[in-house]
Amino acid sequence: MNRMSTSRVKLDRWHHNIMPMPKKRLDKEVFMSGKWTPNWSIGDEWQVTHCYNGQQFIVNTAKRTCACGFWELVGIPCRHAVVALGYRQKNPKQFVDLCYSRRMYELCYENAISAINGSEMWPEVESEQILSLHYKRGPGRPKKLRIKEFDEHGGRMRRPGVSYRCTKCDKIGHNKRKCKSTVQDAEAAKRKVTYLINPTYNTALIFLFKILQF
């Protein structure tokens, strides 16, 4: 409801026959058309050539077609068609598809969605109770792992803001598996042994420690 009313207000502030986004794309094609040269073939058929790289496209202004396919696909004259239309002193805005016009936009949002009261003011209707759908178990073994997002990677993910210290060279920024040092640091080895025998840092050892105490 808010979208319909907001769109009608936007239309009142827009005074062009073509809507903003299609007009922006048409202005871009008009700007890029300065690098192309039209050559009239016969009737409404043109051969448009690039001034530098020599590319050529066939444009038919009567059928509203271009060999690049942009005009037929998008409905907005491409840069090749703009050159051909400009040679005949025709406005390319008149060849934009009708779906981008102000009139079509007005027809889409001229109908309004009626406002409704709260659910406490709705009339009560006598009907059967709506039951939930029956659960149907899918074929095959159920999955235990969740489906990961496209930007997630396999393996263990590091916590943000935590620096890791290597237990081999005692340097920050990597672990023992990616360490390139060939010498074992004494302090790092001592810290690793302290970590393994201290039950406050290892959940498995905490559980084992409690069992032994019991």
BALOKE-192319 format. One line per 8 residues: number of its first residue (from 1); for each residue x, y, z of N, C-alpha, C. Coordinates in steps of 0.2 Angstrom, whole numbers. Layout:
REM BALOKE-192319
NUM) X Y Z X Y Z X Y Z; ...
END
This chain:
REM BALOKE-192319
1) 4 -6 0 0 0 0 4 6 0; 10 6 4 14 12 4 18 13 -2; 20 7 -5 23 7 -11 19 10 -17; 13 9 -17 8 11 -22 8 19 -22; 7 21 -16 6 28 -15 12 32 -16; 18 29 -14 24 33 -15 26 33 -22; 24 28 -26 26 28 -33 22 33 -37; 15 34 -34 11 40 -37 14 47 -36
9) 17 47 -30 20 54 -28 26 55 -32; 30 50 -33 36 51 -37 34 53 -45; 29 50 -47 27 51 -54 25 59 -55; 22 62 -49 20 69 -50 26 73 -50; 31 71 -48 38 75 -48 42 74 -54; 40 69 -58 43 68 -64 40 70 -70; 42 75 -74 39 78 -80 41 76 -87; 45 70 -87 47 68 -94 43 62 -96
17) 43 61 -102 39 56 -105 42 49 -104; 48 48 -103 52 42 -101 54 42 -94; 53 36 -91 55 36 -84 62 37 -83; 65 38 -76 72 40 -75 77 35 -77; 76 28 -75 81 24 -77 82 22 -84; 77 21 -88 77 21 -95 80 27 -99; 78 33 -96 81 39 -99 89 40 -97; 91 37 -92 98 38 -90 102 33 -95
25) 99 27 -96 102 23 -101 102 25 -108; 97 29 -110 97 32 -117 102 37 -117; 103 41 -112 107 47 -112 115 44 -113; 116 38 -110 122 35 -110 124 33 -118; 118 30 -121 119 28 -128 120 34 -132; 117 39 -131 118 45 -135 125 48 -134; 127 47 -128 134 50 -127 139 45 -131; 138 39 -131 143 34 -134 142 34 -141
33) 137 37 -144 136 37 -151 140 41 -155; 144 46 -152 149 50 -155 155 47 -158; 156 40 -157 161 37 -160 159 32 -166; 153 33 -168 151 29 -173 149 33 -179; 149 31 -185 148 34 -191 142 30 -195; 137 34 -197 132 30 -201 133 30 -208; 131 25 -212 132 25 -219 125 22 -222; 121 26 -225 115 24 -228 115 19 -233
41) 111 13 -233 112 8 -238 106 9 -242; 100 7 -240 93 8 -244 88 8 -239; 83 12 -241 77 13 -237 78 15 -230; 77 11 -225 78 12 -218 84 8 -215; 88 5 -219 94 1 -217 100 5 -217; 104 4 -212 110 8 -211 116 3 -210; 122 5 -211 128 2 -209 132 7 -205; 132 5 -198 136 9 -194 142 7 -192
49) 148 11 -193 155 9 -192 158 13 -187; 162 10 -183 166 13 -177 172 17 -180; 173 22 -178 178 27 -180 185 24 -179; 186 20 -174 193 18 -173 194 11 -174; 190 6 -171 192 -1 -172 189 -4 -178; 184 -1 -182 182 -3 -188 176 -8 -187; 173 -9 -181 167 -13 -180 161 -10 -184; 157 -15 -187 151 -13 -191 145 -17 -189
57) 139 -13 -189 133 -16 -187 127 -14 -192; 123 -18 -193 117 -16 -198 111 -14 -193; 108 -8 -195 103 -5 -191 97 -4 -196; 91 -6 -194 85 -5 -198 80 -1 -193; 80 5 -195 75 10 -190 68 8 -191; 66 5 -197 59 4 -198 57 -2 -193; 61 -7 -193 60 -13 -189 62 -13 -182; 66 -7 -181 68 -6 -174 73 -12 -172
65) 78 -14 -176 82 -19 -175 89 -17 -176; 94 -20 -173 101 -19 -174 105 -25 -173; 110 -26 -177 114 -32 -176 117 -34 -170; 118 -29 -165 120 -30 -159 115 -33 -154; 109 -33 -156 103 -36 -152 101 -32 -146; 104 -26 -144 102 -22 -139 95 -19 -139; 94 -16 -145 88 -13 -146 82 -18 -146; 82 -24 -148 77 -29 -148 76 -31 -141
73) 82 -32 -137 82 -35 -131 79 -31 -125; 82 -25 -125 80 -20 -120 75 -15 -122; 74 -14 -128 68 -9 -130 71 -2 -130; 77 -1 -129 80 6 -130 85 7 -135; 84 12 -140 89 12 -145 96 12 -143; 100 8 -146 107 7 -145 111 13 -148; 117 13 -147 122 19 -149 122 19 -157; 121 13 -160 121 12 -167 115 15 -170
81) 109 13 -167 103 16 -169 102 23 -168; 105 26 -163 105 33 -161 108 37 -167; 114 34 -169 118 38 -175 113 38 -181; 110 32 -183 106 32 -189 100 36 -188; 97 37 -182 91 41 -181 93 48 -181; 99 50 -179 101 57 -179 103 59 -186; 105 55 -190 106 57 -197 100 59 -201; 94 56 -199 88 58 -201 84 63 -197
89) 88 66 -192 85 71 -188 79 69 -184; 79 62 -182 74 60 -178 76 59 -170; 71 60 -166 73 60 -159 73 53 -157; 78 50 -154 78 43 -151 73 42 -146; 71 47 -142 66 46 -137 59 43 -139; 58 45 -146 52 43 -149 52 35 -151; 58 32 -150 59 25 -152 60 21 -146; 59 23 -140 60 19 -134 53 15 -133
97) 54 9 -131 48 5 -130 43 8 -126; 36 7 -127 31 10 -123 31 8 -116; 34 2 -114 34 0 -107 38 4 -103; 42 9 -106 46 13 -102 43 20 -101; 37 21 -104 34 27 -104 30 29 -97; 29 36 -97 26 38 -91 19 35 -90; 15 35 -96 8 32 -96 8 25 -93; 13 21 -95 12 14 -93 14 13 -85
105) 19 18 -83 20 18 -76 14 20 -72; 10 25 -75 4 27 -72 -1 22 -71; -2 18 -77 -7 13 -77 -5 7 -71; 1 6 -70 3 1 -65 2 3 -58; 2 9 -57 1 12 -50 -5 16 -49; -10 16 -53 -15 20 -53 -20 17 -48; -20 10 -47 -25 7 -42 -22 7 -35; -26 8 -30 -24 8 -23 -26 2 -20
113) -22 0 -15 -24 -5 -10 -28 -2 -5; -34 -5 -3 -38 -3 2 -35 -4 9; -36 1 13 -34 1 20 -39 -4 24; -36 -7 29 -40 -12 33 -39 -11 40; -44 -13 44 -44 -12 52 -40 -17 55; -38 -17 61 -35 -22 65 -38 -28 65; -35 -34 67 -38 -41 67 -43 -41 73; -43 -37 78 -48 -37 83 -55 -35 80
121) -55 -31 75 -61 -29 72 -64 -33 66; -60 -38 65 -62 -43 59 -68 -47 61; -73 -48 56 -79 -52 58 -77 -59 59; -80 -62 64 -79 -69 65 -83 -74 60; -79 -79 57 -82 -83 52 -82 -90 55; -88 -93 54 -88 -100 56 -86 -105 51; -80 -108 52 -77 -113 48 -73 -118 51; -71 -123 48 -67 -128 51 -60 -126 52
129) -58 -129 58 -51 -127 60 -46 -129 55; -41 -125 53 -36 -127 48 -31 -131 51; -29 -137 49 -24 -141 52 -18 -140 48; -12 -142 51 -6 -141 48 -5 -147 44; 0 -146 39 2 -151 34 5 -157 38; 4 -163 35 7 -169 37 14 -169 35; 18 -171 40 26 -171 39 27 -177 35; 31 -176 30 33 -182 25 40 -182 25
137) 43 -188 27 50 -189 28 53 -190 21; 58 -187 19 61 -187 13 65 -194 12; 66 -196 6 70 -202 5 78 -201 6; 81 -206 8 88 -206 10 89 -204 17; 96 -204 18 98 -203 25 98 -195 26; 95 -193 32 95 -186 33 102 -183 34; 102 -177 32 109 -173 33 110 -171 40; 116 -171 42 118 -169 48 121 -162 48
145) 125 -161 43 128 -154 42 124 -149 38; 124 -143 40 120 -138 37 123 -136 30; 119 -133 26 121 -131 20 125 -124 20; 131 -124 19 135 -118 20 134 -113 14; 135 -107 16 134 -101 11 140 -101 6; 139 -98 0 144 -98 -5 150 -95 -3; 150 -90 2 156 -87 4 160 -90 10; 157 -96 12 160 -100 18 165 -105 15
153) 170 -106 19 175 -111 17 175 -116 22; 178 -122 19 178 -128 24 184 -127 29; 183 -131 34 188 -131 39 186 -127 45; 191 -126 50 189 -122 56 190 -115 54; 185 -111 56 185 -103 55 188 -100 61; 192 -95 60 195 -91 66 190 -86 68; 191 -85 75 187 -80 78 190 -73 76; 186 -68 75 189 -61 73 192 -58 79
161) 197 -55 78 201 -51 83 205 -55 87; 206 -61 86 211 -66 90 217 -67 86; 223 -66 89 229 -68 86 232 -74 88; 234 -78 84 237 -85 85 244 -85 86; 247 -89 91 254 -89 92 256 -96 90; 262 -97 86 264 -103 84 268 -107 90; 266 -113 91 269 -117 97 276 -120 95; 279 -118 89 285 -120 87 291 -115 87
169) 289 -109 84 293 -103 84 291 -98 88; 286 -98 92 283 -93 96 282 -86 93; 280 -86 87 278 -80 84 271 -80 82; 268 -73 82 261 -72 81 259 -72 74; 254 -75 72 251 -74 65 250 -80 61; 253 -86 64 252 -93 61 252 -98 66; 251 -104 64 251 -110 69 257 -114 67; 257 -120 71 263 -125 70 262 -128 63
177) 256 -129 60 256 -132 54 258 -128 48; 258 -122 48 260 -117 43 267 -114 45; 270 -116 50 276 -113 52 282 -116 47; 286 -111 45 292 -113 41 299 -114 45; 298 -113 51 305 -113 55 307 -120 56; 313 -122 56 316 -128 58 318 -129 65; 318 -124 69 321 -124 76 315 -124 80; 314 -128 85 309 -128 90 311 -123 96
185) 307 -118 97 308 -113 102 307 -116 109; 311 -115 114 310 -118 121 304 -115 124; 303 -109 124 297 -106 127 291 -108 124; 291 -109 117 284 -111 114 283 -119 116; 288 -123 116 287 -130 118 285 -130 126; 287 -126 130 285 -126 137 278 -124 138; 276 -119 134 269 -116 134 264 -121 131; 266 -125 126 262 -130 123 261 -136 128
193) 266 -138 132 265 -143 137 261 -141 143; 262 -134 145 257 -131 150 250 -131 148; 249 -130 142 242 -130 139 239 -137 139; 243 -142 138 240 -149 137 239 -152 144; 243 -150 149 242 -153 156 237 -149 160; 236 -143 158 231 -139 162 224 -140 160; 220 -142 165 213 -144 163 209 -138 162; 211 -132 164 207 -126 163 207 -124 155
201) 211 -127 151 211 -125 144 209 -130 140; 207 -136 142 205 -142 138 199 -145 140; 194 -145 136 187 -147 139 188 -155 140; 191 -158 136 192 -166 136 195 -168 143; 201 -164 144 204 -165 150 200 -163 157; 196 -158 156 192 -156 162 187 -162 163; 184 -165 158 179 -170 159 183 -176 162; 189 -178 160 193 -183 162 195 -182 170
209) 197 -176 171 199 -174 178 193 -175 183; 187 -173 181 182 -174 185 180 -182 186; 181 -186 181 180 -193 182 185 -196 187; 191 -194 186 196 -196 191 195 -194 198; 192 -188 199 191 -186 206 185 -189 209; 180 -191 205 174 -195 207 176 -202 209
END
